[in-house]
């Protein structure tokens, strides 16, 4: 399994230049059984990272380009009348896949965004009263541009809470951007990537991550970090219990990726900004990351 993780990381690094931390975070979300939200300006590689991951897994990949006219049935599927059989036949939507890329998710209307709520949490879709399970593993990578707000619909708190973590790729360094220019001529393209891990192996890795030990003192540390967000005067809405569980699962996955069968406080500290920031609402236009980093310094480390 260690060789499989190394192969997957190296595969992603062939197309994503200099973003080792972002690759690790996406793998944490994948192996932790969650979903990832990529928030960044256009052109820094959000879609490229999602497509590279999908190509590296031997599974089914679907892409949703979210627009205001996208309907919920365009995601979930719908029942179509079959005149030959004289009954309705279900036509599955792109949600029935292993890796779903929801590009520019905040350009879809709230009604369409809500189509993802059930499937992201319960891994099933209900259409006309009938529930259908999606393939496993099921992983959503959503992207959104946090700068351009014209024609967008901000994700509601319930939707944001479905994502295990959020991350930003950021602009590349000068050296990294030079390497990108060089790769343009002779580098590996997404279409050239070969699958290096099967769906069954992803499921096995998820199970192994769930077996990583988390000491009671570390669980208490996680609990204090979450509960302080509900009591701070600078925060209007604190982190939910779903966020508490997500932080522990993410810490287990990160520890496993780093070659340990136990989580440590440094795992939690590294993940807190990515797991908690998008789940809370600060007061007075304050920056969520600044508030979370202040709270992180205020809680004693076990």
C-alpha positions in Angstrom: 0.0 0.0 0.0 2.9 2.3 0.7 4.2 1.8 -2.8 0.7 2.5 -4.2 0.6 5.8 -2.4 4.0 6.8 -3.6 3.1 5.9 -7.2 -0.1 8.0 -6.9 1.8 11.0 -5.5 4.5 10.7 -8.2 1.8 10.4 -10.9 0.1 13.6 -9.8 3.5 15.4 -9.6 4.1 14.7 -13.3 1.4 17.3 -14.3 1.1 19.4 -11.1 4.4 21.3 -10.7 5.6 22.3 -7.2 2.3 21.6 -5.4 3.2 18.8 -3.0 1.1 20.2 -0.2 -2.0 20.5 -2.3 -1.5 17.0 -3.6 -1.2 15.7 -0.1 -4.3 17.5 1.0 -6.4 16.1 -1.8 -5.2 12.6 -1.0 -6.1 13.2 2.6 -9.7 14.0 1.5 -9.8 11.0 -0.8 -8.4 8.5 1.8 -10.3 10.1 4.7 -13.6 9.4 2.9 -14.5 13.1 2.4 -14.6 15.6 -0.4 -12.4 18.5 -1.4 -13.1 22.2 -2.3 -10.5 24.0 -4.3 -10.8 27.8 -3.9 -8.5 29.8 -6.0 -8.2 32.3 -8.9 -8.5 31.0 -12.5 -5.6 29.4 -14.2 -3.6 28.0 -11.3 -4.3 24.3 -12.0 -7.5 23.4 -10.0 -9.1 21.5 -12.9 -5.8 20.0 -13.9 -5.3 18.5 -10.4 -8.8 17.0 -10.4 -8.4 15.5 -13.8 -4.9 14.2 -13.0 -6.3 12.4 -9.9 -9.1 10.9 -11.9 -6.7 9.6 -14.6 -4.5 8.1 -11.9 -7.3 6.1 -10.5 -8.7 3.1 -12.4 -12.2 4.4 -12.1 -15.0 6.4 -13.8 -14.6 10.2 -14.0 -17.3 12.7 -14.8 -17.0 16.5 -15.1 -19.8 19.0 -14.4 -19.3 22.5 -15.8 -21.7 24.4 -13.5 -23.7 27.2 -15.0 -26.8 29.1 -13.9 -29.0 27.1 -16.3 -27.8 23.7 -15.0 -30.8 21.7 -13.5 -30.7 19.3 -10.6 -31.8 16.5 -13.0 -28.7 17.3 -15.1 -26.7 16.0 -12.1 -28.8 13.2 -10.6 -30.5 11.9 -13.7 -34.2 11.5 -14.4 -36.9 9.0 -15.4 -37.6 8.9 -19.1 -40.8 7.4 -20.6 -40.0 4.3 -22.6 -42.9 3.7 -25.1 -41.7 0.2 -25.9 -42.0 -1.1 -22.4 -44.8 1.2 -21.4 -43.0 2.4 -18.3 -40.5 4.9 -17.0 -36.8 4.1 -17.3 -34.2 5.8 -15.1 -31.4 7.6 -17.0 -28.5 8.1 -14.5 -26.8 11.5 -14.4 -23.1 12.2 -14.1 -23.3 11.8 -10.3 -23.1 8.1 -10.8 -19.3 8.0 -11.0 -16.2 7.5 -8.8 -14.6 10.9 -9.2 -16.9 13.9 -9.9 -15.4 17.3 -10.8 -17.9 20.1 -10.1 -16.1 23.0 -11.9 -17.1 26.5 -10.7 -19.7 25.1 -8.4 -20.8 28.5 -7.2 -22.1 29.3 -10.7 -24.9 26.8 -10.2 -28.1 28.0 -8.7 -28.9 27.0 -5.0 -31.5 24.6 -6.2 -28.9 22.7 -8.3 -26.3 22.9 -5.6 -28.7 21.2 -3.3 -28.7 18.2 -5.6 -25.3 17.4 -4.2 -26.2 17.5 -0.5 -27.6 14.0 -0.1 -25.1 12.2 -2.3 -22.0 13.8 -0.7 -23.1 12.7 2.8 -25.1 9.5 2.2 -23.6 8.3 -1.1 -27.1 7.8 -2.6 -29.4 9.8 -4.9 -33.2 9.9 -4.5 -35.2 10.6 -7.6 -39.0 10.3 -7.6 -38.9 8.7 -4.2 -36.5 5.9 -5.2 -33.0 5.9 -3.7 -30.1 4.6 -5.7 -26.5 4.2 -4.4 -23.6 5.7 -6.3 -20.5 3.7 -7.1 -17.8 3.3 -4.5 -15.5 4.9 -3.8 -17.2 8.2 -4.5 -15.2 11.4 -4.3 -16.2 15.0 -5.2 -13.7 17.7 -6.1 -15.4 21.1 -6.5 -13.7 24.3 -7.6 -14.8 27.9 -7.2 -13.3 31.3 -7.9 -13.3 33.4 -4.6 -12.6 36.6 -6.4 -15.2 36.8 -9.2 -18.6 37.1 -7.7 -20.7 38.3 -10.7 -23.2 35.7 -11.7 -22.4 33.4 -8.8 -24.4 31.9 -5.9 -22.4 31.5 -2.7 -22.5 27.9 -1.3 -24.8 27.7 1.8 -23.3 26.6 5.1 -24.9 23.1 4.8 -23.1 22.6 1.5 -19.8 23.9 2.7 -20.0 21.5 5.7 -20.1 18.6 3.3 -16.5 19.2 2.2 -13.9 17.6 4.5 -11.4 20.3 3.6 -10.8 23.3 1.4 -7.5 24.3 -0.1 -5.9 26.9 -2.4 -3.1 26.2 -4.9 -1.8 29.7 -5.1 0.5 31.1 -7.8 3.7 29.1 -8.6 7.1 30.4 -7.8 9.4 31.7 -10.5 11.2 28.4 -10.7 8.0 26.4 -10.8 6.5 28.6 -13.5 9.7 28.2 -15.6 9.4 24.4 -15.3 5.8 24.7 -16.5 7.0 26.5 -19.6 9.6 23.8 -20.2 7.0 21.1 -19.6 4.8 22.7 -22.3 7.2 21.4 -24.9 8.1 18.0 -23.6 6.2 17.4 -20.4 3.6 14.8 -19.5 0.0 15.7 -20.4 -3.1 14.5 -18.4 -4.1 12.2 -21.2 -0.7 10.5 -21.0 -1.2 9.5 -17.3 -1.7 5.8 -16.6 -3.9 4.5 -13.8 -1.6 3.4 -10.9 -4.2 2.4 -8.3 -7.4 0.4 -8.4 -10.8 1.3 -6.8 -10.5 -1.8 -4.5 -7.1 -0.5 -3.3 -8.6 2.9 -2.6 -11.2 1.2 -0.5 -8.5 -0.8 1.3 -6.5 2.4 1.9 -9.6 4.1 3.4 -10.0 1.2 5.8 -6.4 1.3 6.8 -6.6 5.1 7.5 -9.7 4.5 9.7 -7.6 2.2 11.8 -4.9 4.8 12.6 -4.8 5.3 16.4 -6.0 8.6 17.9 -5.1 9.0 21.6 -7.8 10.3 23.9 -5.7 13.3 24.7 -5.5 14.2 21.0 -9.3 13.7 20.7 -9.7 16.1 23.6 -7.4 18.6 21.7 -9.6 18.3 18.6 -12.7 18.8 20.7 -11.4 21.9 22.3 -10.4 23.4 19.0 -13.8 22.9 17.6 -15.7 24.0 20.7 -13.8 27.3 21.0 -15.1 28.3 17.6 -18.6 28.1 19.0 -17.8 30.4 21.9 -15.5 33.0 20.3 -17.0 36.6 20.0 -15.5 37.0 16.5 -17.4 34.0 15.1 -21.1 34.1 14.2 -21.4 30.4 13.4 -19.0 27.8 14.8 -17.9 24.5 13.5 -20.5 21.7 13.6 -20.0 18.1 15.0 -19.5 17.0 11.4 -16.4 19.2 11.4 -15.2 17.5 14.6 -15.4 14.1 12.9 -13.9 15.4 9.7 -10.9 16.7 11.6 -10.2 13.4 13.2 -10.6 11.4 9.9 -8.3 13.9 8.1 -5.7 13.6 10.9 -5.8 9.8 10.6 -5.4 10.0 6.8 -2.5 12.4 7.0 -0.7 10.3 9.6 -1.1 7.3 7.3 0.2 9.2 4.3 3.2 10.2 6.4 3.9 6.5 7.3 2.5 6.4 10.9 -0.2 4.2 12.4 -0.9 6.9 15.0 -1.9 10.6 14.8 0.0 13.4 16.5 -0.9 17.0 17.4 1.2 18.3 14.5 -1.2 16.5 12.1 -4.1 18.3 13.6 -2.4 21.7 13.7 -1.5 21.4 10.0 -5.1 20.5 9.0 -7.1 22.9 11.2 -7.1 25.8 8.7 -8.1 23.5 5.9 -10.8 21.6 7.8 -12.3 24.4 9.9 -12.1 27.7 8.0 -14.8 27.0 5.4 -17.2 25.7 8.1 -17.4 28.9 10.2 -18.8 32.4 9.6 -16.7 35.2 11.2 -18.3 38.4 12.3 -17.7 41.9 10.8 -16.1 40.7 7.6 -13.1 39.2 9.5 -10.8 36.7 7.7 -11.7 33.2 8.8 -8.1 31.9 8.5 -6.8 34.7 10.7 -9.4 33.9 13.4 -8.7 30.2 13.3 -5.0 30.7 13.6 -5.5 32.9 16.6 -7.7 30.2 18.2 -5.1 27.6 17.3 -2.5 29.5 19.4 -4.9 29.8 22.3 -5.6 26.1 22.8 -2.9 24.2 24.7 -1.2 21.3 22.9 -1.4 17.9 24.6 
